Amino acid sequence: MRKVADCREFPSVMNCSLAITGEEEEVVRAATEHAVSVHGHEDTPELRQQVRASLKDELVLQHT
């Protein structure tokens, strides 16, 4: 199942609206890179753990 990391779920000064969707490891990597490059966080195991814990399953709408 694909996962989603959504910046809108975390308060930030810049009101970031980025959402990243993909396989879990891809999303953890991309969301961590985003947190470092845009939000000024340090790339630490703790940050990656927080990102992983915040992931949600992607909601898939099925068209009939």
C-alpha positions in Angstrom: 0.0 0.0 0.0 1.2 3.5 -0.9 1.9 6.0 1.9 1.3 9.7 2.2 3.3 12.4 4.1 1.4 15.7 4.3 3.0 18.9 5.5 -0.4 20.4 6.2 -0.7 18.1 9.2 2.2 19.9 11.0 2.2 23.5 12.0 4.9 25.6 10.2 5.6 29.2 9.7 5.4 28.8 5.9 2.1 27.0 5.8 3.6 24.4 3.6 1.0 22.4 1.6 3.3 19.7 0.1 2.0 16.1 0.1 4.3 13.2 -0.9 2.9 9.9 -2.0 4.7 6.6 -2.8 6.1 3.4 -1.3 7.0 3.8 2.3 10.8 4.0 1.9 10.5 6.5 -0.9 8.2 8.7 1.1 10.4 8.6 4.2 13.4 9.5 2.1 11.7 12.3 0.2 9.9 13.8 3.2 13.1 13.8 5.2 14.9 15.6 2.4 12.1 18.1 2.2 12.1 18.7 6.0 15.8 19.3 5.8 16.0 21.5 2.7 12.8 23.5 3.2 12.1 23.5 6.9 15.6 23.5 8.2 15.5 20.3 10.2 18.5 18.1 10.8 18.6 14.7 9.0 18.7 12.4 12.1 17.4 8.9 12.9 14.8 10.6 15.1 13.5 12.8 12.3 13.2 9.8 10.0 11.3 7.9 12.8 8.9 10.9 13.2 8.3 11.0 9.5 7.7 7.2 9.4 5.3 7.4 12.3 3.3 10.2 10.7 2.7 8.4 7.4 -0.9 7.5 6.5 -2.2 5.0 4.0 -3.1 6.6 0.6 -6.8 6.8 0.1 -7.7 5.3 -3.3 -11.0 6.2 -4.9 -12.3 3.4 -7.1 -14.3 4.6 -10.0 -17.2 2.4 -11.1 
